[in-house]
């Protein structure tokens, strides 16, 4: 065995395929009973394609990343749109990110683009230097819009105030003066036409790849003789939480099928920044384009306990991570990758790019080997 890869999500699967095509013998394990990590999708009990761990919307400006994944899937063009309901009592929904429509609808105005720019310039609270997410939002849209759309959502999602969260989180959400209501503006925006799980199946079926699901790293590691390990789980867990636990946010998902309802909401996702315990509702038929007499939705409830989903970016957590990173830098046979392994709030395409870079580094560092002429293995076991 040349490489043990821990985790069958984007980071592990992309590394596995690249190494396998370079002739390396790879074992991929995952503690869950399926591949595809948090991007795992499947037909629910009513035949609607759903994302078990919340919506995953693919978007990237990287042609290299898009072309790489296109080897394993066809695409359905899809541009994600989000509405926000800041006050559930009146249930008025506004486009997010904030744009001209949001401003005019919220304040009863009729501003053109120049007028929106002037309005935002008047209400914004200049911050210098910009360090926190509160600085980013106040500097961009001012206090009223901040409290309407950002502060409550952040408190629910991250468990801390905007002022305690690093600026890079809020900086991911732009403010627009035109009517563009797309959540993302990346060059490539699409969904795998047969779903993410089908794409991962194609990624991982290779003569040099073996996949085992429902397997813990601690159980398989002592019995696995390998030249190196690629670890996409939490880096602090790998080191036995030597310096303490790195903080993560988790999610609880409440899936619901609505029989006889053709469409539940106007867009893929609706945010609820100030009301309810959940942050958002996603209706999956918008994402898949599926035709069905009913519809399936999911509500997301952020929690402090449970599987780690989001590293919490702030200076204190970054300082703690640096201690673990120093241990990782001293390793010669273990490499850490992905959101949890690198403690980074990555998008999917960023994980793919990072995995491609790591795989190339490892391939270049070792002598080239000819691919082994082993019989192609059957598709890996899947969850029922």
Beta strands, then each sheet from edge to edge (+ up, - down):
strand 1: 3-6
strand 2: 26-30
strand 3: 41-43
strand 4: 49-51
strand 5: 59-60
strand 6: 75-77
strand 7: 82-84
strand 8: 94-96
strand 9: 188-192
strand 10: 209-213
strand 11: 228-231
strand 12: 248-258
strand 13: 269-271
strand 14: 280-283
strand 15: 295-303
strand 16: 310-311
strand 17: 334-336
sheet 1: 10+ 2+ 1+ 11+ 17+
sheet 2: 3+ 4-
sheet 3: 5+ 9- 6+
sheet 4: 8+ 7- 13- 14+ 15- 12+ 16-
end
